[in-house]
Amino acid sequence: MKIGLLALFLQRLETYNKIMLLGLKNKQICALVLLAGILLSARAPLWAQRGNAKNLYKRAAGEAARSYPEKSVRKAAKLVKGLAPAKLRGSSYSIQRQAAPSLEELRRSLAELENLQKALLQEKLFLEGQERTRLAVFQAIPDGTSPVNTYSGTVFKINYLGEEEIFGVIASHTLAKQPGLPGLLGKEFRAAVQREGHVFVIPVQVVQISSSKMLDLALVKFRKEDEALFQPLVMGNVRLADKELYSHGFACGLPMTLSSRTVKSISPGLIKTTISLDKPGRAGLCGSAVLNNQHELVGIHTGSSSALKNPADDTGYVVSSSMLRVLVKAYHNNGRAVFPVLLNAVRITQINVDEFISYAELMDEQGRVLWHRSFEGRYSSRQIEAQLNLLPSVRYIKLGIGKTSWSQPFGAFGPATVMKESQNIRTVWFDWKQGKEIEKILF
């Protein structure tokens, strides 16, 4: 029996040492290690160092009080309360002798401690992943301004035709549509990157755009020598098991991590999440990286909406990382790469990465317009889908297609440096009853 107790105690000691190796930089981990030490010494056989348990308990109590109230800390503290023989009497600690614990008690303690070790390891890996994420974002600085009220940018890597490439991405709506507009980015702008206490300001060039009304993403490139400043993110997908995402970027000129963004819905090209940040504090958040628990880039934050009645119902909009692949393809293909337009999961047409839907009309068999909507801001497929569900007499769908391009400033000569959106360059007709795209109909 004594040999069994000694063996289990040594196993627990080995587990404790493994926890110590996880590192003590994080205060939560430090508190957990100290609390775990109490489990090892306070309930050990009578020959254990009781004075050591007393010191550990005092230090652990102080560290735990200064730590964040994480669930793992509370659980460890609960274990200590139930197992440690140390009792507080006034301002001093005293140790009471107890009988040696049973073999079953030690087994339970060992199992709890090993679970604690696993939780600590997972937490350590997650914190390391978050730290790497900070090395994959930058502040996009409009010309003539300091690194305040800036926008967010994200750096990722992708394998294209067997070659690994590094790109940055920002939100398209941060690009100026007129020259000289304060606070907006041009075709060329600067990026601020902070590394090891130093701020590097580097030139950036936009190499591929999409409409702010559709994808709202713009691809950027850095000088080759500047790519070493980043640790680019690997792209991934949102899985059904991914209930919680997190994002990292900048808001109001400061680094901003939103550690919990609950997934509300997933549709082709778009993810909707909760967003805990108050609306005034979201300035500059667009362009932030949104990641899963494996620290894979699953999307780019491009905007949010506010609920009038309950701020907890605010929604964050995340363009899926799959759209970044479309942008990269367009970059390598003279701006040509298409993606599908879906309504109620039905493929209506496909448009190029720089095109957008400017308006939609629903018509009956005789060509009478049952519903019309112009999209002055961001395109919304849900508005069209709602009407399709309400109007059973819809036969034809007509979509106006616009195009985004670079153009010269009005009255100026030289390179095209401002973003221009031409509203109607063509139309698309779709027979809703037969489920196919058709030529224009003359009624």
N, C-alpha and C positions, 0 to 999 in steps of 0.2 A: 504493500500500500504506500509506504513512504517513498519507495523508488518511483512508483507511478506519479505521485504528487511532485516529486523533484523533476521528473522528465517533463511533465506538463508546464511546470514553472519555467524551466529552461526554454521550452518552445515559445512561451509567452515573451520571454526576454528576447529571443531571436526576432520575434515579430515586432517588438518594440524598437529594436535596433534598425529593422528595415524601415519603419516609419521615420526614424531619425534621419535616414539617408535620403528621404524625399526632399529635405531642405527646410530651413527655418526662416526663409525670407518673408513668407507670408505670416502675419500675426495669427490668423485663424489656425494655420497648420502648427504654429508654435504652441498655441494653447492646447490643441488636441494632443500633441506629443506629451506635454506636461501632464495632462489629464490621464493619458494612457499610462504614464509612469506610475500613477497612483494605483491603478488597477493591478499593476505588477507587484508593487512593494507592499501596499497596505493590507492585501489579503493573502500575502505569501505565508508560508509556515513561520513559526515563532522565531526561527533563527534569522529572519530577514531583517534588514536594516530599518528599524522603526524610525530612527531620526531622519533618514533619507526620505521616507514617506511624508513626514511632517513638513520638511522643506519644500518638497515637490508640491504638496497641497497648498502651501502659502503662495508659491510662485504661480501655480496654475490658477488659483482664485483671482489673482491680480491680472494675469494675462487674459483670462476668460472675460473678466469684466470690461477690459479695454477692447475686446474683439467684437466683430460684428455678430449679431445674434443669428448666425446661420444654423440650420437644422442639425448639421453634423456636430456643431459645438454643443448645442442643447442636449443632444443625445449622449455625448460623452460626459457632460456634466451630470446627467441623470445617473449614468453608471457609477460615477464617482460617489454621488450621494448615497447610493445603495450599498456600495462595497467598502468605501474608505472608512477606517476606524477613527479618523481625525475628527474632533469636535471643537467647535469654537466656544470658548468660555470667556466672555468679556472681550478683551483685546488680545488674548493669548490662545495658543493652540495646545492641546494635550492629547496624548495617545493612550488609548485603553487597550489592554491586552485582550485578544480574542482567541478562541480556539481555532486550530488549523481548519481551513475550509475542506469540504468534502471533494472527492474526485469529480463528482458531477458538477459542482459549483465551478471548479476550475475549468472544466470543459466548456461550460456555457460562457465563462469569461473569455476563454481563448477564442471561441467562435465569434463573440461580439467584437473582440479586438481585431480579428482578421477582417471582419466586415468593415470595420473602421479604416483599416489599412487600405482596402480596395477603394473606399470612398475618397480617401485622401489622394490616392494615386490618380483617380479620375479627375478630381479637382485640380491637381497639379498639371495634368496634361491639358485640361481645358484652359487654365490660366496661361500656359505656355502658348497655346494656339491663339488666344486673344492677343498676346504680346506680338506674335508674328503678324497678325492682322494689322497692327499699328504700323508695320513696316511696308504695308502695301497700299497706303492711302496718302493723298497729298491735298494741299490747299490750292485751289485755282484762284489766281489773283487778277482781277481786272486791271488794265493798265492805268497808271496814275494813282493807284490806291495802295495803302499799306495792308499787311496781312490781317485786316479786320473786316468783318462782314464779307468774308470770302465764300467760295463754293467748295463743295467736296469733290474729290476725284479718286478713282480706284484703279489699281494696277493689277493686271492678270496676265497669265501666260497661256498660250494655246498652241497646239500642234496642228499646223496647216500644211498638208501635202508632205508630211514627213519632217518638217522643219519647225522647231520651237521658236515662237516669236513672243515678244513682250509688247503689250499695248496698255494705254490708259483709257479711261472712259469717264465722261462727264454727262450731265443732263443737257439736251439740246436747247431747252428753253433759257439756258443761261447765256446763249450766244446772242449778240446784238443783231437786231434786224434793221437798225439805222446807225449811221456813223456817229460817234461822239456821245452815245447814250451812256450816262454815268452808271458804274456798277455792273456792266455787262461785259462778257468776254468777247474777244475778237477771234479771227481765224488763227492768230498767233497770240499767245498770252504767256504768263509766267506761273510757275508752280513753286510753292514753298514746301520744303521737306526738312523736318527736324530729325537729326540723328546725333545721338550722344552729346546733347547739349548745344549743338551747332545747327543753325538754320541755313540751308542751301536754297538759293533761288535760281531756278533753272528755266530755260526756254522750252515751250511746248507748242506743237503745231497740230491743229485739227486736220485729220486726213480723210475722214468719212463722216457724213452727217445723215441723220434721219429726221423726219418731221417732229416737231415738238407736240404735234397733235396725235401722233401715233406711237412710235417707239420711244421717242424723246431721249435718244441716246446719241452721243457723238464720240467717235473714236479718235484718240490722239496718239502721237508718237513722241518719244524723247530722243535726245542725242544718245548715241551708243555709249558714250562714256558716262552718261547720267543714269543708265539703267541699273548700274551696280548699287545705286542708293536704295533700291527697292528689293523686297522679297515678294515677288508677284504671287497672287493667289491662284490656286487651281480651281477650275470650274467644276461644279457639281449640279445635282438636281434636287428638288424638294421631293422627298419620299413621303408616303402615306404616314409613316411613323414620325415624321418631323412635325410635331405639334408646336414646337417653339423654335424660333430663329433669333438671331441677334444681329445688330448692325454696328458699324463703326465708321465714323467720318468726322465732320466738323459742323458745328452749329454756333452761330454768332461769333465766329472766329476762334472758337476753342474746340479741342478734341471732344468728341461726343460718342459714347458707347451706350446703346440701348440694349441691355442684356436680355430682355424678354419681349419678343414680338410674336404673339400668338397668331398662328395661321387661321385666317377667316375663310378664305376660299382660294382655289387654284384653278385657273383657266389657261388655255393656250397663250403663252406669252406674258401672262400677268398673274401676280400673286398679291392677295390682299391680306394685310396683317393689322393687328392692333398697333397703336403707337402711344406710348405713355408720356411723351414730351408735350408740354403745353404749346399751343400754337405760336405765341410770340417767341418761344425759344427754338423754333425749327428753322430759322433763317439760315440758309447755306447748307442744310442737311442733304439736299438733292445731289446725287452723285455718290452717296455713301454706299459702302459694300454691305450686302446682306448675306449672312452665312448660316449654314446649318451647324449642328453640334460637332461635325467632323471638320469644321473650319473651311469648308468648301464654299466658293462663291456661287450662290444660287440666284442672285439677282442684284439689281441696282435700284436704290430708292430714288424715285422721281417725283414724288409729291404726296399730299395727304389731304383729307377732307375733315371738317370738324362737325360733330353732331351738335345741334342747337340745344337739345335738352340735356344730354348727358355726355360730358367730355370723355368718359370711359368708352364710349362708342365710336370715337374718332378712328379713322381708317388710314393706314399707310399704303401707298401704291408702289409695288416693286415690279419692275420689268424683268422677266426671266432671263437668266444667263444664256439660254438657248438663242436669244436674239443677238447676243454678242457674236455668235458664230456667223449669223447672217451679215452683220456689219463687216467682219473680217473677210468674208467671201467677197463682199462688194468692193472692199479696199483692193483686193487682188484682181478684180474683174472689171476695172474701169467704172466702178459705181453700180454695177448690175448684180443684184441678188434679190430674189423675191421671197415673200412669205404669204401664207394664206389669210383670207378674210373669212371668218366663220360667223354664222348666225344660227343659234340653236343647234350647234354642232354640225351644221351643213356648210360645206365649202361653197361660197358664193363666187369668189374670184381670187386672184392673187395679184398683189401689187409690189412694185419695187421698193427697196428699202428707203428711198428718199421721197416716196409718194404718201399721200394721206387721203382720207375720205372727207370731203368738204361738206357734202349734204347727202340726205337719203330721202327717197320718196317711195311710198307704198301705193299701188294702184290696183283697181279692180279689173275685171275682164274687159270693160269698155274703155279703159284708160283714164277713168276719173281718179284724181288724186285723193286718197283717203287720209293720208298723213304725210307731213313734210317737216323735216328738221335740218337746219343748217348748223354745222358744228363750228362755232366761232372759236371755242377753246378746244379742249381735248375730245377726241372722238370717243363715243360711248356705244358699244354694241348692245348693251343692256337696254338702252332706250328703244332701239329698233326691235329687239326681241320681245319686249313687253307689248309693243303694238301688234306684232305678228301673232301673239297669243290672244290678243283682244279682238282682232279683226279677222274673222274667218273668211271674209270675201276677198282677201288680198290674193292677187294673181301675179303681179309683176313687182319687182324691186328695182329701183333705179338709183345708182350711186354716182355722185360726182367725184372725180379723182383730181386732186391737186398735186403739185410737185414742189419740193424744197430744193433750192440751189444756192450757190454763192453768186453774188452779183457785185458790180461796181457801185460804190456810193453815188447817189444822185448828183449829177453835175461834176463828177470827178473822173480823173483818168488814172490808169494804173491797174493793179491787180484787184480781183474780186475779193472783198474782205467782209462783206455783210451778208447775212442769211436772208434769202427772199423766198416767200411762199406764194406761188401762183395758184389761184383758187381752183380753176376748172380747166384742165387740159384735155380731159376726155370723160366719157360716161360709160358705165357698165350696166347692162340690163340682165336681169335674172328672172327666169320663169319659176316662181315658187311652187306651183302645182306640179310641174314636170321635173323640177329639181335640176335645172341645167342653165348655164349661161347662154344667152341668145343675142342675136343682132338687134339693133335698134328697131323698134316697132313704130309704124305710122298708123295712127288710129283714124 
